[in-house]
């Protein structure tokens, strides 16, 4: 179970690194526009806000990677919980898809850490 938990924590970290890239680098590019369903005009107006969001996603990924590297279940649990809360909030306020992309993987990781 420990290996499965580590794999899921790693996947959640990779998801957040990908979100970082989408929000900080690709926001106004075709990949970012498509991923978030944005118009070019809206993306141009919100690029600074998106970059800020991307930075926070990077911090979540960094925390999860730190937890894996240091083999600290408490650190992994804390950052997975942060991802879960962000995913629930995002699903309620922005797009329900966030529940599946962020909250569900974080929940799976928390369950596996609890079983490990």
C-alpha positions in Angstrom: 0.0 0.0 0.0 2.9 2.3 0.7 4.1 2.1 -2.9 0.6 2.8 -4.2 0.4 5.8 -2.0 3.7 7.2 -3.2 2.6 6.7 -6.8 -0.6 8.6 -6.3 1.2 11.4 -4.4 3.6 11.6 -7.3 0.7 11.8 -9.8 -1.0 14.6 -7.8 2.3 16.5 -7.8 2.7 16.0 -11.6 -0.9 17.2 -12.1 -0.1 20.4 -10.2 3.1 20.9 -12.1 1.1 20.6 -15.3 -1.4 23.1 -14.0 1.5 25.5 -13.1 2.7 25.3 -16.7 -0.9 25.8 -18.1 -1.5 28.8 -15.9 2.0 30.5 -16.0 3.3 29.6 -19.5 0.4 28.5 -21.7 -2.5 30.6 -20.5 -2.7 32.7 -23.7 -1.5 29.9 -26.0 -3.9 27.4 -27.8 -3.3 24.7 -25.1 -4.2 27.1 -22.2 -7.2 28.6 -24.1 -8.5 25.1 -24.8 -7.9 23.7 -21.3 -9.8 26.5 -19.6 -12.3 27.4 -22.4 -11.0 31.0 -22.6 -11.3 33.6 -25.3 -8.0 35.3 -26.3 -9.3 38.6 -24.9 -10.2 37.2 -21.5 -6.9 35.3 -21.3 -5.0 38.5 -22.0 -7.0 40.4 -19.3 -6.4 37.7 -16.7 -2.9 36.5 -17.4 -1.4 38.0 -14.2 -4.1 36.4 -12.1 -3.6 33.0 -13.8 0.2 33.2 -13.3 -0.5 33.8 -9.6 -2.7 30.7 -9.5 -0.1 28.7 -11.3 2.5 29.7 -8.7 0.3 28.4 -5.9 -0.2 25.2 -7.7 3.6 25.0 -8.0 3.8 25.3 -4.2 1.4 22.4 -3.8 3.5 20.3 -6.1 6.7 21.3 -4.3 5.2 20.3 -0.9 4.1 16.9 -2.3 7.6 16.3 -3.8 9.2 17.4 -0.5 7.0 14.9 1.3 8.0 12.1 -1.1 11.7 13.0 -1.0 11.8 13.1 2.8 9.5 10.1 3.2 7.3 12.3 5.4 3.7 11.0 5.5 2.7 14.0 7.6 3.9 16.4 4.9 2.2 14.4 2.2 -1.0 14.3 4.1 -0.9 18.1 4.8 -0.4 19.0 1.1 -2.9 16.4 -0.2 -5.5 17.9 2.2 -4.6 21.4 0.8 -5.2 20.0 -2.7 -8.5 18.5 -1.6 -9.8 21.7 -0.1 -8.6 23.7 -3.2 -10.3 21.1 -5.4 -13.6 21.3 -3.6 -13.6 25.1 -3.5 -12.7 25.2 -7.2 -15.5 22.8 -8.1 -18.0 24.9 -6.1 -16.9 28.3 -7.4 -15.3 27.8 -10.8 -15.9 24.4 -12.6 -17.2 21.1 -11.4 -14.5 19.3 -13.4 -12.0 20.5 -10.8 -13.5 18.0 -8.4 -12.4 15.1 -10.6 -9.0 16.6 -11.6 -7.8 17.7 -8.2 -10.1 16.6 -5.4 -10.5 12.9 -6.4 -6.8 12.2 -6.8 -6.0 13.9 -3.5 -8.7 11.9 -1.8 -7.3 8.6 -3.2 -3.9 9.6 -2.0 -5.2 10.4 1.5 -7.0 7.1 1.7 -3.9 5.2 0.5 -1.7 7.1 3.0 -4.2 6.1 5.7 -3.9 2.5 4.8 -0.1 2.4 4.4 
